[in-house]
Amino acid sequence: MAVADREYSKARSEAANKWLKEQTARGREIGEPELPGDPPSDEARERGRRSLAFFCKDIFPGDFCLEWSDAHLKAIARLESSIREGGTFALAMPRGSGKSSLARAAALWAIFFNFRQFVIIVGAEQTHASEMVDALKTDLESNDRLFCWFPKTCHSIRCLEGTGHAAKKQTYQGERTRITWAHDKIVFPKIDGEASSECVIASKGIGGRIRGQFYKRAVGETIRPDFAILDDPQTDESARSIADCDKRERVIGRAVLRAAGPTVEIAAVTLCTVIRRDDLADRLLNRDQNPHWRGQKTKMLISFPDNTALWEGPYLEELIRGYQEAGEAFGEEPLSEVNPHTALRYANAFYTEHREAMDMGAVVSWDQRMVPGELSAIQHAMNLWLKDRPMFAAEMQQEPDEEGDVSKLTEEIILAKVAKLEVGVCLPQTEKVVAFIDVQGDCLFWMVASFGEHFTGHVIAYGSWPQQTEMNWSLDSIRITLQDRYEGGPDAAIHAGLAELSKHICRHWDVEDGGREPTSRLLIDAGWNSRIIREFLRETKLPNIYHSYGRGITAGTNPLNQGHKRKGGDLIGSEWRVAWTSDSPRQKHVLYDTNHWKSFVVSRMLTNRGDRGCITLHSGDRRYHRMLIDHLLAEAPVKTEGRGREVQEWRIRPGRSDNHYLDCLVGCCVAASIEGIKLQQDLPTQKRRNRSSFQDALRKRRG
């Protein structure tokens, strides 16, 4: 009896286990999909396989509801070519043109039709790249048209119900699907007959581990990334750092394009926006600099209207009037967040009346692009232009307006500042002549510059002391030193060199239109050896000489003059201070912020010839000014933030060492500021009647 009971219990247990396994298997088994709509015809499916444009319109009608522009069709053709045949392609379109949506659709098109098996999405940061994967997940989970096109794959994904916990045990027809549903990775389900079976989409930040990505399929095959989408691979901060741009460019070339292995270059598409000239996006789009990227730029306005005065004048007045009645400030809120009918009422009336004259000459890249309430794509573009011109130039035109962008100085820009005046001749409008000596152990670098109103400057002479026999040289390879020319030790040689050079500098200089102008101020850098400089100043009989100290004030420290208690005889100006020297009661020294003044100097060099505030150079060809150019370009700015403020910190570029003429020009500008030269902005010649305070502020911001 006991034996029979044991056998009965065993049979019941086995039956229960079998039932439990069957129930568990049923829970894992996803079954066959039920279509939420009509599947595409064979003809439509084949057309979608051949055409990314048709695929986008049919499956994502909400994202691509407007007619394609010529720029869109060109971009789609390049995407198709990169996906099918390989190669790299960089695309810059106006922000809001749908390039990210197009990239997501292209990734799914590549996977579902098995043009590519492993797509890697690279963003400026990991969070940015993961957001694009999240958007793809949303499409795969909720797009019914996508479900009708690829029902088995999408059914497998929907059965996960948004979580990856059940992915490991999911089965289809008794076989594990091996699907992965992570925050940074999608492995499509293994389903026989599906082209996307065990294909991969992964995301990485450009600073993350991109090398070594792979996936091993059930059959033992290992796949690696064969298509990369770089979605805005730079940030506003990194775009303004030359070092960061260099680093990201290296990562793209060495890691992203080599993700398939050391000998294989994958296909890649970069979707980008130019933030400043020579940033990462600008480099990839530059066909001369990177021809293999086949860069394509699209502007919102191919050409501006002939009569912009109508837009800037009466139209803008009517636009601001409408915004004020809508209770909003023009230029601060997007039109979609205010009442467009109220905000555009007066502007639209004026535009309708004068449309022919206002539209003349204007050509837009996308006729369909406008927001509710606007009457044309031209009006939409010009509204954006009037609101924020720097934004429009960068994000809509791919041509950032970089007036004052201190990171874009180039050799050609410097050479364009070379005037016809001979060495030693000042400009006619000269008010002050100043000089600076940069003290080094083996030689002295010096510069003399003249300045007029609005800080319009001219370098009238520069050189080294002793003068070298070669035109271009470096401090490391100097042949004639101070000790070669003067007797005594190193200190005595510097002292003697300062005495002779100061007499050469502190004299009268010819002015182009006649007359002569004296050197009104000489600054001598005391950073090398302040004791020698102070001894020289005690002995010299030359007037108007200060010894100076440059300090690189960073974002993490207080501004130069913040918290300084003024003493008798102190002078305080724009990021400089003149004070009595504590151990030399009859001497004054100058302390100035080198970061501020280097940015100031480069801004003056970037100013166009003929404009106020431009600094020019005396006559000479490229070979003559070669050394000066190298010194002026020896440093690059790095944007830093701290204590609620931003600072451009200037640092030596890799491979550069000599920056002494840059220091000299900075010192001349500081000396000119001490002498009372000021940079003044142009003021409006007349005021409009009935102009509101906000309009005045807007005009100043535009001007």
FITOR-10154 format. One record per residue (C-alpha): z, y, x. Coordinates in steps of 0.02 Angstrom, whole numbers, padded with zeros to 5 digits, always signed. Layout:
# residues N
ZYX;...
END
This chain:
# residues 703
+00000+00000+00000;+00040+00116+00141;-00127+00077+00222;-00220+00119+00063;-00126+00284+00047;-00170+00332+00225;-00354+00293+00198;-00352+00391+00035;-00271+00542+00119;-00396+00535+00262;-00543+00530+00142;-00474+00678+00045;-00448+00777+00206;-00625+00741+00265;-00696+00791+00096;-00595+00952+00099;-00652+00993+00275;-00832+00958+00226;-00816+01070+00074;-00736+01207+00179;-00874+01196+00308;-01004+01204+00172;-00921+01355+00095;-00905+01438+00265;-01087+01400+00303;-01135+01474+00135;-01036+01630+00182;-01128+01643+00347;-01297+01602+00274;-01386+01760+00218;-01516+01673+00109;-01683+01744+00061;-01706+01931+00031;-01742+02009-00138;-01863+02153-00123;-01810+02320-00199;-01992+02369-00226;-02172+02318-00199;-02216+02253-00026;-02359+02336+00068;-02530+02260+00052;-02607+02169+00199;-02724+02317+00220;-02579+02442+00223;-02480+02333+00343;-02628+02324+00462;-02655+02511+00446;-02471+02540+00485;-02485+02431+00640;-02635+02531+00701;-02570+02704+00655;-02398+02777+00691;-02442+02927+00581;-02471+02814+00429;-02314+02714+00469;-02210+02874+00468;-02282+02941+00306;-02268+02778+00210;-02094+02724+00266;-02009+02893+00294;-02083+03009+00162;-01925+03113+00157;-01929+03151+00344;-02116+03181+00350;-02150+03265+00183;-02263+03405+00251;-02440+03391+00313;-02461+03353+00498;-02506+03496+00612;-02631+03475+00753;-02484+03476+00874;-02401+03332+00779;-02560+03229+00783;-02580+03258+00970;-02398+03209+00998;-02418+03052+00892;-02574+03002+00989;-02478+03021+01153;-02332+02919+01083;-02448+02781+01028;-02533+02780+01198;-02367+02769+01291;-02302+02630+01179;-02460+02526+01179;-02528+02555+01354;-02381+02623+01455;-02361+02785+01550;-02243+02932+01532;-02257+03079+01413;-02152+03238+01396;-02156+03332+01232;-02086+03504+01192;-02106+03567+01014;-02019+03707+00920;-01845+03659+00868;-01849+03591+00691;-02024+03517+00708;-01959+03340+00682;-01983+03273+00858;-01819+03174+00852;-01867+03097+00685;-02036+03056+00758;-01954+02973+00908;-01843+02865+00797;-01992+02811+00693;-02088+02773+00853;-01945+02663+00917;-01946+02559+00757;-02136+02551+00757;-02134+02486+00936;-02002+02354+00896;-02063+02293+00726;-02241+02268+00786;-02183+02197+00952;-02272+02327+01058;-02107+02342+01151;-01958+02225+01159;-01817+02328+01236;-01804+02514+01195;-01673+02618+01284;-01626+02789+01216;-01559+02911+01347;-01469+03069+01296;-01388+03214+01388;-01222+03127+01353;-01173+02957+01285;-01115+03031+01120;-01285+03114+01095;-01378+02952+01130;-01262+02854+01014;-01297+02978+00873;-01481+02932+00882;-01438+02747+00871;-01327+02786+00721;-01475+02872+00637;-01581+02716+00669;-01444+02608+00594;-01445+02715+00437;-01633+02691+00420;-01617+02503+00443;-01475+02489+00316;-01533+02605+00178;-01721+02634+00185;-01797+02530+00044;-01975+02557+00104;-01927+02488+00275;-01847+02340+00185;-02007+02304+00090;-02108+02308+00251;-01987+02198+00351;-01877+02111+00222;-01801+01970+00325;-01744+02081+00467;-01677+02219+00355;-01592+02090+00241;-01502+02019+00391;-01443+02193+00437;-01387+02238+00261;-01285+02079+00250;-01174+02145+00390;-01117+02282+00270;-01102+02409+00409;-00989+02309+00524;-01025+02200+00673;-00879+02078+00645;-00984+01951+00550;-01134+01964+00666;-01085+01821+00781;-01077+01693+00640;-01223+01752+00533;-01358+01620+00500;-01528+01613+00420;-01592+01441+00363;-01447+01364+00459;-01487+01447+00625;-01382+01587+00703;-01470+01755+00697;-01382+01814+00857;-01385+01991+00787;-01282+02127+00875;-01226+02284+00784;-01128+02394+00907;-01106+02582+00922;-01226+02590+01069;-01334+02436+01046;-01437+02344+00915;-01502+02168+00944;-01622+02125+00803;-01593+01957+00716;-01673+01799+00784;-01787+01746+00642;-01938+01635+00670;-02100+01723+00631;-02027+01899+00642;-02106+02007+00779;-01942+02099+00807;-01843+01938+00836;-01711+01967+00971;-01781+02137+01020;-01658+02269+01079;-01623+02454+01055;-01484+02523+01167;-01418+02698+01205;-01352+02774+01366;-01299+02945+01425;-01397+03008+01574;-01237+03005+01675;-01194+02826+01626;-01243+02657+01698;-01428+02644+01661;-01477+02520+01795;-01448+02336+01763;-01482+02334+01576;-01542+02164+01512;-01529+02040+01368;-01544+01852+01378;-01628+01772+01229;-01585+01603+01154;-01734+01519+01237;-01670+01575+01407;-01792+01720+01429;-01717+01880+01502;-01788+02045+01443;-01759+02217+01520;-01797+02392+01455;-01985+02420+01439;-01985+02584+01342;-01869+02734+01362;-01844+02882+01245;-01760+03030+01329;-01698+03141+01188;-01651+03315+01252;-01584+03248+01419;-01504+03414+01468;-01369+03528+01400;-01365+03718+01401;-01242+03710+01546;-01339+03585+01651;-01502+03681+01624;-01427+03832+01712;-01372+03731+01864;-01506+03694+01991;-01398+03557+02068;-01372+03475+01897;-01559+03485+01859;-01597+03404+02027;-01471+03266+01992;-01539+03227+01818;-01717+03228+01881;-01668+03100+02014;-01581+02991+01884;-01737+02990+01775;-01850+02946+01921;-01738+02819+02005;-01639+02741+01863;-01727+02767+01695;-01905+02734+01753;-01844+02588+01859;-01735+02509+01724;-01856+02363+01710;-01831+02320+01893;-01868+02396+02064;-02054+02359+02057;-02091+02398+01874;-02105+02572+01796;-02072+02570+01610;-02157+02675+01478;-02058+02831+01433;-02062+02980+01316;-01958+03137+01343;-01921+03250+01194;-01856+03413+01261;-01831+03600+01241;-01852+03724+01383;-01690+03822+01402;-01735+03918+01560;-01877+03917+01684;-01872+03775+01811;-01741+03679+01713;-01760+03491+01689;-01872+03508+01536;-01983+03638+01619;-02005+03525+01770;-02054+03372+01668;-02176+03476+01566;-02255+03554+01720;-02414+03455+01752;-02433+03526+01926;-02257+03476+01975;-02249+03311+01880;-02427+03262+01830;-02378+03084+01784;-02272+03148+01639;-02425+03220+01548;-02321+03362+01478;-02368+03445+01314;-02295+03610+01254;-02317+03674+01077;-02279+03853+01026;-02230+03905+00851;-02338+04061+00870;-02497+04024+00964;-02531+04211+00960;-02425+04356+00897;-02484+04479+00765;-02585+04624+00832;-02475+04751+00745;-02295+04704+00786;-02240+04882+00750;-02252+04847+00563;-02136+04697+00585;-02011+04786+00699;-02009+04946+00599;-02021+04958+00409;-02023+04770+00377;-01862+04746+00476;-01781+04889+00384;-01822+04807+00217;-01762+04638+00280;-01594+04708+00335;-01579+04800+00170;-01602+04637+00074;-01474+04545+00181;-01347+04684+00157;-01367+04672-00032;-01345+04483-00017;-01180+04516+00070;-01235+04442+00236;-01277+04510+00408;-01456+04485+00461;-01465+04386+00622;-01301+04293+00595;-01329+04173+00451;-01480+04059+00425;-01579+04099+00270;-01537+03930+00194;-01354+03984+00181;-01387+04145+00086;-01481+04185-00074;-01662+04192-00011;-01726+04284-00165;-01602+04426-00139;-01612+04428+00051;-01803+04429+00055;-01837+04533-00100;-01881+04697-00016;-01958+04616+00139;-02072+04507+00033;-02128+04656-00069;-02174+04751+00089;-02256+04597+00165;-02361+04566+00009;-02423+04745+00010;-02466+04748+00196;-02498+04563+00228;-02676+04580+00292;-02627+04706+00425;-02466+04614+00470;-02549+04443+00488;-02699+04505+00587;-02710+04415+00754;-02568+04294+00718;-02597+04107+00734;-02461+03978+00698;-02459+03798+00756;-02396+03731+00589;-02454+03813+00428;-02329+03715+00323;-02172+03773+00411;-02070+03898+00310;-01908+03900+00211;-01884+03933+00025;-01913+04114-00017;-02036+04150+00124;-02220+04175+00089;-02304+04106+00245;-02275+04017+00409;-02316+04179+00499;-02177+04269+00406;-02057+04126+00446;-02098+04137+00632;-02082+04326+00637;-01916+04320+00543;-01848+04203+00678;-01918+04318+00813;-01836+04471+00736;-01668+04381+00719;-01651+04316+00897;-01790+04348+01022;-01715+04252+01171;-01688+04100+01058;-01864+04115+00989;-01940+04127+01163;-01848+03973+01224;-01834+03856+01075;-01990+03903+00978;-02112+03958+01114;-02053+03852+01263;-02060+04012+01366;-01881+04072+01388;-01864+04259+01413;-01765+04261+01573;-01735+04443+01605;-01574+04437+01704;-01580+04248+01727;-01523+04245+01907;-01579+04067+01939;-01768+04094+01935;-01799+04202+02089;-01946+04132+02187;-02043+04173+02344;-02189+04242+02245;-02076+04358+02147;-02000+04425+02308;-02171+04452+02387;-02225+04547+02231;-02090+04675+02275;-02170+04720+02443;-02222+04904+02440;-02345+05000+02550;-02210+05107+02630;-02190+05083+02817;-02027+05029+02896;-01897+05167+02893;-01972+05269+02749;-01874+05301+02589;-01941+05316+02412;-01969+05494+02347;-01830+05480+02218;-01699+05430+02347;-01523+05495+02315;-01424+05390+02440;-01459+05289+02597;-01333+05152+02635;-01319+05011+02761;-01227+04848+02793;-01191+04744+02949;-01154+04558+02934;-01055+04507+03089;-01086+04336+03165;-01024+04271+03332;-01193+04272+03419;-01280+04418+03334;-01269+04553+03201;-01378+04553+03046;-01409+04725+02972;-01501+04810+02829;-01532+04989+02772;-01581+05027+02592;-01613+05183+02490;-01564+05202+02308;-01607+05323+02169;-01557+05343+01988;-01536+05186+01881;-01508+05086+02042;-01692+05087+02088;-01685+05029+02268;-01793+05001+02421;-01756+04904+02581;-01816+05024+02716;-01767+04920+02869;-01679+04760+02918;-01661+04649+03069;-01545+04566+03194;-01453+04637+03344;-01505+04593+03476;-01683+04583+03412;-01761+04412+03438;-01930+04377+03515;-01979+04260+03373;-02018+04322+03198;-01933+04178+03107;-01782+04086+03174;-01613+04018+03121;-01440+04060+03184;-01423+03884+03253;-01578+03909+03362;-01546+04088+03418;-01612+04126+03592;-01543+04299+03633;-01358+04321+03593;-01241+04469+03602;-01165+04397+03760;-01337+04389+03839;-01356+04575+03813;-01181+04643+03842;-01052+04612+03976;-00881+04537+03944;-00821+04401+03828;-00871+04367+03646;-00757+04501+03574;-00817+04634+03694;-00998+04588+03657;-00971+04609+03469;-00883+04775+03498;-01024+04839+03608;-01157+04778+03488;-01074+04866+03341;-01065+05028+03437;-01249+05028+03481;-01311+04962+03314;-01207+05087+03214;-01288+05232+03307;-01459+05156+03267;-01415+05143+03082;-01313+05301+03051;-01453+05427+03068;-01579+05521+02961;-01722+05425+02880;-01893+05491+02827;-01930+05514+02642;-02107+05480+02579;-02132+05651+02500;-02059+05744+02649;-01884+05781+02712;-01754+05667+02785;-01603+05579+02711;-01446+05531+02809;-01354+05366+02797;-01211+05409+02681;-01112+05247+02692;-01104+05098+02810;-01005+04940+02770;-00964+04813+02906;-00917+04636+02859;-00744+04599+02928;-00736+04418+02874;-00787+04352+03046;-00650+04440+03145;-00563+04585+03060;-00465+04633+03216;-00621+04674+03316;-00695+04774+03172;-00537+04877+03148;-00528+04912+03335;-00707+04971+03333;-00675+05085+03183;-00524+05163+03269;-00631+05209+03419;-00796+05261+03340;-00830+05442+03298;-00959+05400+03165;-00904+05448+02988;-00916+05355+02822;-00891+05179+02887;-00783+05052+02795;-00746+04874+02844;-00770+04755+02697;-00719+04586+02631;-00819+04485+02507;-00724+04367+02391;-00805+04240+02276;-00707+04267+02115;-00718+04108+02010;-00697+04079+01824;-00525+04005+01855;-00459+04162+01939;-00429+04336+01874;-00564+04469+01892;-00551+04568+02053;-00463+04722+01986;-00363+04641+01847;-00178+04672+01875;-00208+04782+02027;-00089+04928+02040;-00186+05080+02095;-00112+05170+02245;-00145+05345+02308;-00322+05359+02376;-00384+05195+02298;-00557+05192+02221;-00598+05061+02089;-00774+05024+02029;-00881+04884+01960;-00805+04729+02040;-00761+04824+02199;-00608+04916+02263;-00583+05037+02407;-00405+05044+02473;-00306+05094+02626;-00284+04956+02754;-00099+04913+02767;-00090+04894+02957;-00214+05035+02992;-00155+05187+02894;-00307+05291+02936;-00435+05160+02886;-00502+05108+02718;-00575+04939+02676;-00685+04878+02533;-00650+04720+02434;-00789+04657+02317;-00834+04506+02210;-00981+04418+02295;-01023+04311+02143;-01042+04464+02032;-01143+04563+02158;-01258+04420+02206;-01304+04400+02023;-01329+04588+02015;-01443+04589+02169;-01552+04446+02106;-01567+04531+01936;-01633+04685+02026;-01758+04578+02121;-01814+04501+01956;-01845+04671+01878;-02031+04712+01865;-02108+04836+01985;-02108+05009+01909;-01958+04974+01796;-01792+05058+01824;-01670+04957+01929;-01802+04864+02030;-01774+04836+02217;-01928+04835+02328;-01961+04795+02511;-02049+04891+02648;-02224+04839+02699;-02257+04670+02779;-02347+04507+02743;-02278+04337+02696;-02254+04287+02878;-02163+04449+02920;-02040+04431+02775;-02025+04241+02789;-01848+04243+02859;-01789+04373+02733;-01860+04269+02590;-01774+04112+02653;-01607+04203+02659;-01628+04278+02485;-01665+04104+02415;-01530+04014+02514;-01405+04012+02371;-01411+03958+02189;-01296+04000+02043;-01189+03871+01956;-01122+03921+01785;-00935+03887+01769;-00809+03920+01632;-00623+03954+01639;-00491+04061+01557;-00611+04104+01416;-00748+04178+01526;-00908+04121+01611;-00950+04153+01794;-01105+04120+01898;-01036+04047+02060;-01160+04060+02203;-01172+03913+02322;-01283+03867+02469;-01429+03758+02418;-01443+03586+02498;-01534+03597+02664;-01503+03786+02683;-01378+03870+02798;-01427+04051+02835;-01396+04178+02697;-01355+04332+02802;-01491+04449+02736;-01435+04407+02559;-01259+04460+02611;-01333+04619+02686;-01426+04666+02526;-01269+04630+02424;-01170+04742+02540;-01298+04882+02524;-01285+04875+02334;-01095+04881+02342;-01107+05032+02460;-01228+05118+02341;-01109+05088+02195;-00967+05164+02297;-01079+05315+02329;-01100+05341+02143;-01265+05252+02105;-01258+05176+01930;-01367+05058+01829;-01404+05144+01663;-01495+05065+01518;-01635+05156+01426;-01573+05247+01272;-01673+05273+01113;-01764+05439+01114;-01722+05476+00934;-01617+05408+00794;-01683+05353+00626;-01606+05435+00476;-01491+05334+00364;-01474+05196+00493;-01319+05091+00465;-01197+05047+00604;-01253+04866+00596;-01434+04917+00618;-01385+05021+00769;-01296+04871+00843;-01446+04760+00806;-01564+04883+00889;-01456+04891+01044;-01449+04701+01052;-01638+04688+01038;-01670+04827+01162;
END
